[in-house]
Amino acid sequence: MDTNYKRLESLDVLRGFDLFCLVGLCGFLHSLRPVIATSWYDSFLWNFSHVAWVGFSPWDLVMPLFMFMAGVSMPFALSRYKNDPDKWAVYKRIVKRVILLWIFGMMCQGNLLGLDPNRVYLFSNTLQSIAVGYLISALLFLHARPSVQVVTAFCLLIAYWAAMQFISVDGYGGGDYTKDGNLAEWIDRMVLGRFRDGAVVDAGQVVFSEIYRYTWILSSLNFVVTVLTGVFAGQILKSKIDQKRKWQWLLGIGVAMVVLGWLWGMQIPVIKKIWTSSMVLVSSGYCFLLMGLFYYWIDYKGHRKYLTWLKVYGMNSIVAYMLANVINFSCIGASLFYGLEQYIGDLYACLMKLSTVLIIYGILWLLYKHKIFLKV
């Protein structure tokens, strides 16, 4: 094992794995559903589908993992500023990143590029949840001891739980964790109003979508915790303890969090859409386990061959996310394979999806080849 290898390559690869699943694998696998059309394949696709409400699937881990890794990178990116008496430069860097993430989130989810005022939604995307978590976590990392960071995370988890459990208003809350009765739903409707994703104004009245159930305002307390758990993992990885102890700590903490999360889930259900406290423990526990496994295999054992294709995604993760969510590449595939649909039937949709995946990968590969890594 190369003890002089300094870059945390396991983080690049894990981030790449997350983005590959998000922008490449999932859509292609779902496009195969009408082609394969068997019950076993439908069961298999559960792994690449969000749980409707209570529960947790592997696909529900994609967003928390993205946020967790934003936290992991923080000790490596910001440590040099901790003892700097003049932190104005790092403050500007943090604010710039938060603003860019927020705008990019609006471009992806709020149709900002459509220039339609009726389709502008203020808080509705993964990138914006990262922005909130990053802002608070960065300030805590710069100004508070690790013990204070841990206590803060614990207090935020309890604050969310207490609010959901004991606050009752207009028939919402008071321990109600249903889609229509939870407190987080009421807060989003009151605070965001017309600017909540899916909301429309009809005859002067705000009408909320019956199918949109994600919440953001109260859930921001736990967005911070998710990013903070990544900060904790990053501090372990950056510490001077033995490499073996690092992956052992990551795996041990991961197991403990998963167990505690599912146990807590007996009282406050594991629900990703409203980002419950039990879900944070479960998802962050799984993130710790993945980080520990990837660190063990790549940075500890030194197995780095055949992983470059994942680094292509991981080292330009925001670019990959934006390309997949903002630009429609299907027209290129439709132009290249025009007229083929009548001969291959349902396989045509798979071909369109595959062509989009390959186009996005090609762009990312060119950036990687020329060492162009776009960050916010």
N, C-alpha and C positions, 0 to 999 in steps of 0.2 A: 504494500500500500504506500502511495506517495504521500508522505507526511508534510511535504512542502506545498501540496495543492491547497490553495487558499480560497478559491471561489466555491461557494456553496452550490455545487452543481446539482445536487439533489433537489434544491428549491426550483431551479430552472426547469428541470425535467418534470417535477410534480406539477408545476404551473402549466407546462406544456401539455401534460396528460389531461389536466382539467379543461384546458381550452380546446384540445383535440376532440374530447367528448362533446363539448358544447357546440363548436362550430362545424364539426365534421361528422363524427360517428353517429350521434343521436338521430339527426335528420335522415341520414342514409338508411339506418336500420328501420326507421318508421316507414320509409318509402317502400321497403321490401314487404310490408305487411300484406298488401293485396296479392303479391306474387306468391308468397309462401302459403298464406291463408290456412294455417293450421292452429289448433288450440294451444299446442306447446309453444308456438312462436308468440302468440298473444300473451301467454304467461311469461315468456322471456322478456317481452317488451315492458313488463312492469318495472324492470330494473332501469328503464330509460323513460319513465313517466313519473310525474309528480303525484303524490298521494292527494286525494280529493280534499281531505281535511285532517283528521287525526291519524297519526302514524308517520312513518318515515321510510322512504325508499332510497336506493343508491343515488337516483337522479336528484333527490332533494339535497344531496350533499354538494352539488356543483357550486351553488351560490355561496354557502358558508365557507367552502374551501377557498374560493376566490378571495373572500374577505379575510380569512385566516392568513393566507399567504401574504396579503398586503401588510399584515402585522408582523409576520416572520421577518420580512425584509427591513423593518424599521430599525432594529438595533444595529444592523450593518450600515444603514444609510445615514443615521442620525447621531450615532454615538460620539462622533468627533465634535458635535455642537454642545454636548451636555455641560462641559466645563467652560464653555466660552461665555464670558460675561456679557458680550454684546450678541444677542441672539436675533437681531433684526433680520439678518440674511436668511436664517432658517425659517423665521416666521413668514417672510415673503414667499419662500419656497413652499411652505405648507399651504398658505392661502391660495397661491397660484394653482397648486394641485387640486385643492378642494373645488375651486371655481371651474377648472377645466373638466374635472370628473362630473360635476353637476351639469354643465352644458352638454357634455357628451351623452350623459344619461337622458337628457331631454331630447337630444337628437335621435337616440335609439328608441325611446319609448313614447315620447310625447309628440312625435312627428313635427319637430321644430323646423325641419327642412321644408315641410310643406307650406310654411308661411300661412297657415290657417289658424287664426286666433281661437277658433272653437276647438282646436285639437292640441292646445298647449296645456300640458299638465306638469305641475311643479315638482312632484316627488313620487316617482313611480318606477325606479330602475335600480338594478344591482349597483351600478357605478355610483349612484347617489348615496346608497347605503354605505358603500365603501368610504365615500367622502366624509359622511358624518362620523363613522367609526375611526377613520384616519385622523381627523381633526382633533378629537378629544384624546385619542390614544397617543398621538404625537406629543401633545402638550403634557400629558401625564408622564410619558417616557422622558421628556426633557427636564421636568421639574420635580418628579416624585420618585422616591425609592421604590424598588420592586415590591416590597412589602405593602406600601401604600397603594400601588397599582392593583395588587391582588385584592386588598380590602375594598377598593373602589369597585372592582368587577363584581365582588360578592354583594356589595350594597346595591348596585344597579340591578342585579338579578332579583334581589329581594324587593326592591322598589317596584319593579314591574309586576312581580307576583302579588304584592300587597295591593297595588292599584287595581289590578284585574279582579282580585278576590274580594275586596272590601268596599270599593267605591261603586255606588249605584246611582245612575242618573237617567231619567226618561225611559226607564224600562231596560236599560243596558247595564251590564256589569254585575257586580255582586256575586262573583263566582260563576257567571254564565260564560261558557267557552264555546257556544254555538256560533254558527256563521252570522246569524241575525241578531244575537244578543250580547256579544262581547263588548267590553268597554273600548278596546282599541278601535273597533269599527265606528262607534259613536264619535270618538275623538277625531278620527280622520274626516268623517262627514262634516263635523262642526268646523274644524280648522281649515281643511283644504276646500271644502264646498265644491264650487264649480270646477276648481282646478284639480280635483281628484280624478285619477285615470278612469275613463269610461263614463264620467258624468257629462250630462248634456243639459242645456237650458231649454225648457219647453213651456211656452206661455208665461215666461218670467219666473218659473219654478225650476229649481235644480232637481234633476231626476238622476238617481244613482243606478249604475249598472247592477242587475240582479246576479250577474255571474262573476263580477270582480270582487274578490274578497281579501286581497292583500292589504295590509295596513303598514303605516310608515311612521307616524308621529310618536306614539307611545313605544312602538317597536324600536325606535332609535336608541332607547336605553340599552337594549340588548344587541343592537348593531355594534355599539361601542364595545360590549363585552366580547363579541365574536372576534373583533379585530384585536382586542387586548389579549385574548388567549393565544393569538398568533405571536404577539409581542413576547409573551412568556416563553413560547417555544423558541423564538429567535434569540432570546437572552440565554437560554440553555445552550443553543448551538454556537453562540458567539463566546461563551464562557471558556475558561482555561481548563475545565475539568477534562478528564480522559475521554477520548472519543467513544470508547465502549460505554462509559457511564452516560454519555449524552443520549445514545439511542435507547438505552435501558430506561432512563428517566422519561423520555418521550413516550415509549410504549406503556410504562407503568402509569403515568398520568392519564394517558388515553384510556386505558382500561377502567381506571377509577372514575373518570368523568362519564363514560358511557354507562357504567353501572348506576352511578348516582342520578344521572339524567333519566334513565328509564324508571328508577324507583320514584323519583319526584314526579314522573309522568303519571303515576297513579293518582296524584292529587291535582296537578295542573297538566293537562294533556300535552303531548308532544305535537305541536301544530306549527308547521313551517310558515304558513301564510300570515300568521300574526306574530311569529317569531317569539314563541313562549320561552320562558326561562328554562324549562326542562329540555326544550328543543336545542337551546344553545349548548347545554352541557352534553347532550347526545351528539350533536353535529361536531362540536369542537373536540370531543373525545375521539371521534372517528378521524378528524383532521390530524390530531396528535399521532394516532396510530399510523396513518399514511405517511406523515412526515418522518416518523421514526423508521418505518420500513424502507422508505426511499433513501433516507440518510444512511441506514445500515448497508444497503446494497450498493449504493453509488459512492458515497464519500468515505465510508468506513472500509468496505470490502474492495472498493476501487473498480467496480464493474461499470465502465463508462462506454463500452463499445455499443454500437447500434442504437444509440439514444439521441443522436444528433437531430433526427427528424422531430423529436419531441421538443428539443431546445429551440428549434425553428419557431414553434408555436409559443413556447414559454418566454423567450427573450423579446418578443414583440406582442405580448398578450393583449394589451389595449388595442393595438392595431388589428389583431385578429378578431377581437370582439366587435370593433367598429365596422370592419369590412363585412362581417356576417350579418350585422343588424341594420346597417344604413344603406349599403349598396346592393342592388338586385343584379346578380350576375347571371340569372337564369336566361336572359335574352341571348347571351353568348352561346350557351349550350343549345338553345332553340334554333339559333342561326346555323350552327355547325351541323346539327342533326335534323334539320328540317325535312319533313316528309317521312321520317323513320317510324313515327308513332303507329301508323296503320299496320306495320309489319310486326312490331314487338309488343304492342298492347301495354300492359301495366309496367313492363320493364322500362318504358320510356320515361316515366316519372323518376325511376331509380337512376337512369342515365343523366337526367337533368340535375338531380341532386349531386351525383358523383362529379359531374363537370364543374359545378359550383365549388365543391370541396377542393378539387384539384386546382382551380383558378386561384382561390384564396391561398392555398398552400404555396403555389408558384410565386405569388407576390411576396409572401413571408420568406420563402427560400431566397429570393433575390435580395431582400433586405438583409438577411442573415449572411449571405455570401459576401456582401459588400460591407459587412460590419456596421450596418445602419440599425440602431436600436432606438426606437422612438418611445420616449417616456413622458409622463406628465408630472 
